[in-house]
Amino acid sequence: MREYEVGRQLRERYNEFLGDLYYPEIVDARSSDLDRTKMSLELVLAGLFPPTGFQTWNPKLPAWQPIPCHYLPINQDMELVGFGCPSYKEELNRVIASEEVKAEFEKYRHIIDYLAENTGQNYTSFIDTVILHLSLTAQAEFGLKLPKWTDAVYPIITEELTIKGYLTGASTDLLKRLGAGYLAKKIIQDTQEKINEEPSKHSKKVYLYSGHEQTVAYLLSFLGIYEPPHIPAYGSHIILEIHEKDGEYGVKVLYQDDSPRLHNYITLPGCEEFCPLDKFMEMHKGLLPADTSECGYE
């Protein structure tokens, strides 16, 4: 499975850094509160931390050991499901109701009507088409035969609509701030605490987050590297590495989609491949939420 291979790729890349043995204190693994994202994270962990030596507890399962992962209820998870925040939805509805976005949506009116006629669903924005494309993709990848009517729209047209949905979902600073800012803020805080040698972070080496297509797309938009706009495939992942260079800490960013190519570093707009942490924080400070109240949950 793709997620298991993601774990194997990470093991290959970071084997020397992580060491051969699994220790609970070196990894913090967190998923959103959905079965599929939890299962994806468990597969990544299985590939990343195969048991070796005395940790091989069952000869019938030589490549697996139990590793805990954590999650928060959806209505508390602002890091991985920030797009569920009431304030995010309010801003998104404002954007969708804007004349510019409505005019763009109307250009696809004949397609939208075709989708509505064949699915029985009401599509009022590009966002509404996302679940349709993802559902059809899941069915196709399971080898199921799609309805004949989909031949006219899937995958090219529904993919185009979905990408426009993702672009809409991160089209303002406030949407970026709520949709990805909480996750970015936690990454920065954990990094600072590790650098400052906070006791709880002393042994920590890796943080893993298992989220959704939107989680990936919106974090790419937050970082200014959602180019070209696309639908993140299963197993797509963003890596933020923390490096020390000449006494200065900095961030290096990698993005891996579903292609077999190796990870490549991405230069963030306005920075270098090695982006000093202070500069990284300064570049994005306007997109970091002040506190949880901005999300809008009571």
QUIGI-V22791 format. One record per residue. N is the residue number from 1. SS is DSSP state (A for helix, B for strand, O for the rest). PSI is psi in whole degrees, 0 to 359 (* if undefined). NEAR is the number of other ideal C-beta (glycine too) atoms within 12 Angstrom. Layout:
n=N ss=SS psi=PSI near=NEAR
n=N ss=SS psi=PSI near=NEAR
This chain:
n=1 ss=O psi=153 near=18
n=2 ss=A psi=316 near=25
n=3 ss=A psi=325 near=31
n=4 ss=A psi=319 near=26
n=5 ss=A psi=326 near=23
n=6 ss=A psi=314 near=34
n=7 ss=A psi=319 near=37
n=8 ss=A psi=320 near=24
n=9 ss=A psi=319 near=27
n=10 ss=A psi=321 near=34
n=11 ss=A psi=316 near=28
n=12 ss=A psi=319 near=18
n=13 ss=A psi=321 near=22
n=14 ss=A psi=21 near=25
n=15 ss=A psi=312 near=19
n=16 ss=A psi=322 near=10
n=17 ss=A psi=318 near=18
n=18 ss=A psi=330 near=26
n=19 ss=O psi=165 near=21
n=20 ss=O psi=327 near=19
n=21 ss=O psi=149 near=19
n=22 ss=O psi=129 near=31
n=23 ss=O psi=132 near=17
n=24 ss=A psi=327 near=20
n=25 ss=A psi=350 near=17
n=26 ss=A psi=346 near=25
n=27 ss=B psi=141 near=32
n=28 ss=B psi=111 near=29
n=29 ss=B psi=125 near=33
n=30 ss=B psi=139 near=31
n=31 ss=B psi=162 near=34
n=32 ss=O psi=166 near=35
n=33 ss=O psi=58 near=25
n=34 ss=O psi=145 near=22
n=35 ss=A psi=317 near=13
n=36 ss=A psi=326 near=21
n=37 ss=A psi=328 near=33
n=38 ss=A psi=316 near=26
n=39 ss=A psi=321 near=22
n=40 ss=A psi=316 near=36
n=41 ss=A psi=320 near=39
n=42 ss=A psi=323 near=31
n=43 ss=A psi=318 near=32
n=44 ss=A psi=315 near=37
n=45 ss=A psi=323 near=39
n=46 ss=A psi=320 near=31
n=47 ss=A psi=329 near=30
n=48 ss=A psi=326 near=39
n=49 ss=O psi=65 near=39
n=50 ss=O psi=143 near=29
n=51 ss=O psi=144 near=23
n=52 ss=O psi=151 near=19
n=53 ss=A psi=229 near=13
n=54 ss=A psi=346 near=10
n=55 ss=A psi=354 near=22
n=56 ss=O psi=95 near=18
n=57 ss=O psi=340 near=17
n=58 ss=O psi=114 near=12
n=59 ss=A psi=340 near=9
n=60 ss=A psi=346 near=8
n=61 ss=A psi=65 near=14
n=62 ss=O psi=345 near=15
n=63 ss=O psi=16 near=23
n=64 ss=O psi=142 near=25
n=65 ss=O psi=149 near=26
n=66 ss=O psi=132 near=17
n=67 ss=O psi=128 near=28
n=68 ss=O psi=148 near=20
n=69 ss=O psi=162 near=30
n=70 ss=B psi=163 near=25
n=71 ss=B psi=160 near=26
n=72 ss=O psi=155 near=27
n=73 ss=O psi=148 near=15
n=74 ss=A psi=318 near=23
n=75 ss=A psi=8 near=18
n=76 ss=A psi=354 near=20
n=77 ss=O psi=84 near=32
n=78 ss=O psi=339 near=38
n=79 ss=O psi=313 near=42
n=80 ss=O psi=340 near=41
n=81 ss=O psi=45 near=36
n=82 ss=A psi=334 near=50
n=83 ss=A psi=359 near=44
n=84 ss=A psi=354 near=33
n=85 ss=O psi=137 near=35
n=86 ss=A psi=321 near=21
n=87 ss=A psi=325 near=28
n=88 ss=A psi=313 near=35
n=89 ss=A psi=323 near=25
n=90 ss=A psi=315 near=19
n=91 ss=A psi=321 near=30
n=92 ss=A psi=317 near=36
n=93 ss=A psi=324 near=19
n=94 ss=A psi=317 near=21
n=95 ss=A psi=315 near=31
n=96 ss=A psi=326 near=29
n=97 ss=O psi=355 near=17
n=98 ss=O psi=150 near=18
n=99 ss=A psi=323 near=12
n=100 ss=A psi=312 near=16
n=101 ss=A psi=321 near=27
n=102 ss=A psi=321 near=19
n=103 ss=A psi=319 near=13
n=104 ss=A psi=319 near=23
n=105 ss=A psi=322 near=28
n=106 ss=A psi=338 near=18
n=107 ss=O psi=338 near=16
n=108 ss=O psi=19 near=28
n=109 ss=A psi=318 near=16
n=110 ss=A psi=326 near=14
n=111 ss=A psi=317 near=26
n=112 ss=A psi=317 near=29
n=113 ss=A psi=323 near=17
n=114 ss=A psi=317 near=24
n=115 ss=A psi=316 near=33
n=116 ss=A psi=318 near=21
n=117 ss=A psi=322 near=16
n=118 ss=A psi=342 near=23
n=119 ss=A psi=340 near=24
n=120 ss=O psi=9 near=10
n=121 ss=O psi=157 near=18
n=122 ss=O psi=118 near=14
n=123 ss=O psi=115 near=32
n=124 ss=O psi=354 near=21
n=125 ss=O psi=169 near=31
n=126 ss=A psi=327 near=37
n=127 ss=A psi=323 near=33
n=128 ss=A psi=339 near=27
n=129 ss=A psi=348 near=38
n=130 ss=A psi=310 near=33
n=131 ss=A psi=328 near=23
n=132 ss=A psi=309 near=37
n=133 ss=A psi=317 near=35
n=134 ss=A psi=323 near=29
n=135 ss=A psi=316 near=23
n=136 ss=A psi=321 near=33
n=137 ss=A psi=316 near=26
n=138 ss=A psi=317 near=20
n=139 ss=A psi=317 near=18
n=140 ss=A psi=320 near=20
n=141 ss=A psi=339 near=18
n=142 ss=O psi=359 near=12
n=143 ss=O psi=14 near=8
n=144 ss=O psi=147 near=13
n=145 ss=O psi=126 near=11
n=146 ss=O psi=154 near=24
n=147 ss=O psi=149 near=18
n=148 ss=A psi=325 near=10
n=149 ss=A psi=337 near=18
n=150 ss=A psi=342 near=25
n=151 ss=A psi=328 near=17
n=152 ss=A psi=344 near=18
n=153 ss=O psi=339 near=32
n=154 ss=O psi=135 near=31
n=155 ss=O psi=346 near=25
n=156 ss=A psi=310 near=17
n=157 ss=A psi=316 near=24
n=158 ss=A psi=328 near=38
n=159 ss=A psi=318 near=27
n=160 ss=A psi=317 near=25
n=161 ss=A psi=319 near=36
n=162 ss=A psi=318 near=39
n=163 ss=A psi=319 near=30
n=164 ss=A psi=327 near=33
n=165 ss=A psi=316 near=39
n=166 ss=A psi=320 near=39
n=167 ss=A psi=320 near=32
n=168 ss=A psi=320 near=38
n=169 ss=A psi=350 near=46
n=170 ss=O psi=35 near=40
n=171 ss=O psi=350 near=30
n=172 ss=O psi=162 near=27
n=173 ss=A psi=324 near=22
n=174 ss=A psi=321 near=29
n=175 ss=A psi=319 near=35
n=176 ss=A psi=318 near=36
n=177 ss=A psi=316 near=33
n=178 ss=A psi=325 near=42
n=179 ss=A psi=331 near=48
n=180 ss=O psi=347 near=46
n=181 ss=A psi=325 near=39
n=182 ss=A psi=320 near=42
n=183 ss=A psi=314 near=42
n=184 ss=A psi=320 near=41
n=185 ss=A psi=319 near=30
n=186 ss=A psi=320 near=28
n=187 ss=A psi=316 near=37
n=188 ss=A psi=315 near=32
n=189 ss=A psi=315 near=23
n=190 ss=A psi=322 near=27
n=191 ss=A psi=314 near=28
n=192 ss=A psi=319 near=21
n=193 ss=A psi=324 near=20
n=194 ss=A psi=315 near=26
n=195 ss=A psi=322 near=23
n=196 ss=O psi=3 near=15
n=197 ss=O psi=43 near=12
n=198 ss=O psi=137 near=15
n=199 ss=A psi=321 near=11
n=200 ss=A psi=343 near=14
n=201 ss=A psi=4 near=22
n=202 ss=O psi=315 near=14
n=203 ss=O psi=358 near=18
n=204 ss=O psi=133 near=25
n=205 ss=O psi=332 near=28
n=206 ss=B psi=138 near=35
n=207 ss=B psi=129 near=31
n=208 ss=B psi=135 near=41
n=209 ss=B psi=127 near=39
n=210 ss=B psi=110 near=40
n=211 ss=O psi=223 near=40
n=212 ss=O psi=172 near=37
n=213 ss=A psi=318 near=36
n=214 ss=A psi=324 near=40
n=215 ss=A psi=315 near=39
n=216 ss=A psi=310 near=39
n=217 ss=A psi=318 near=42
n=218 ss=A psi=327 near=45
n=219 ss=A psi=323 near=43
n=220 ss=A psi=317 near=40
n=221 ss=A psi=318 near=37
n=222 ss=A psi=318 near=44
n=223 ss=A psi=350 near=36
n=224 ss=O psi=25 near=25
n=225 ss=O psi=27 near=30
n=226 ss=O psi=64 near=33
n=227 ss=O psi=131 near=17
n=228 ss=O psi=153 near=12
n=229 ss=O psi=136 near=24
n=230 ss=O psi=172 near=25
n=231 ss=O psi=114 near=34
n=232 ss=O psi=127 near=33
n=233 ss=O psi=166 near=23
n=234 ss=O psi=133 near=30
n=235 ss=O psi=354 near=30
n=236 ss=O psi=143 near=31
n=237 ss=B psi=149 near=36
n=238 ss=B psi=135 near=38
n=239 ss=B psi=128 near=29
n=240 ss=B psi=110 near=35
n=241 ss=B psi=140 near=30
n=242 ss=B psi=122 near=31
n=243 ss=B psi=154 near=24
n=244 ss=B psi=126 near=17
n=245 ss=B psi=116 near=17
n=246 ss=O psi=42 near=9
n=247 ss=O psi=3 near=9
n=248 ss=B psi=138 near=18
n=249 ss=B psi=144 near=25
n=250 ss=B psi=172 near=28
n=251 ss=B psi=136 near=38
n=252 ss=B psi=137 near=28
n=253 ss=B psi=136 near=34
n=254 ss=B psi=152 near=28
n=255 ss=B psi=129 near=31
n=256 ss=B psi=121 near=29
n=257 ss=O psi=210 near=27
n=258 ss=O psi=10 near=23
n=259 ss=O psi=156 near=16
n=260 ss=O psi=357 near=11
n=261 ss=O psi=160 near=11
n=262 ss=O psi=161 near=12
n=263 ss=O psi=138 near=24
n=264 ss=O psi=141 near=16
n=265 ss=B psi=145 near=24
n=266 ss=B psi=131 near=28
n=267 ss=O psi=122 near=20
n=268 ss=O psi=144 near=30
n=269 ss=O psi=130 near=20
n=270 ss=O psi=8 near=15
n=271 ss=O psi=187 near=26
n=272 ss=O psi=174 near=21
n=273 ss=O psi=313 near=18
n=274 ss=O psi=103 near=24
n=275 ss=B psi=111 near=33
n=276 ss=B psi=138 near=25
n=277 ss=A psi=318 near=30
n=278 ss=A psi=319 near=19
n=279 ss=A psi=320 near=20
n=280 ss=A psi=315 near=36
n=281 ss=A psi=320 near=24
n=282 ss=A psi=319 near=16
n=283 ss=A psi=328 near=24
n=284 ss=A psi=8 near=34
n=285 ss=A psi=329 near=18
n=286 ss=A psi=350 near=17
n=287 ss=A psi=7 near=34
n=288 ss=O psi=123 near=29
n=289 ss=O psi=146 near=34
n=290 ss=O psi=318 near=15
n=291 ss=O psi=180 near=13
n=292 ss=A psi=341 near=24
n=293 ss=A psi=334 near=15
n=294 ss=A psi=333 near=25
n=295 ss=A psi=323 near=33
n=296 ss=O psi=359 near=21
n=297 ss=O psi=141 near=24
n=298 ss=O psi=* near=10
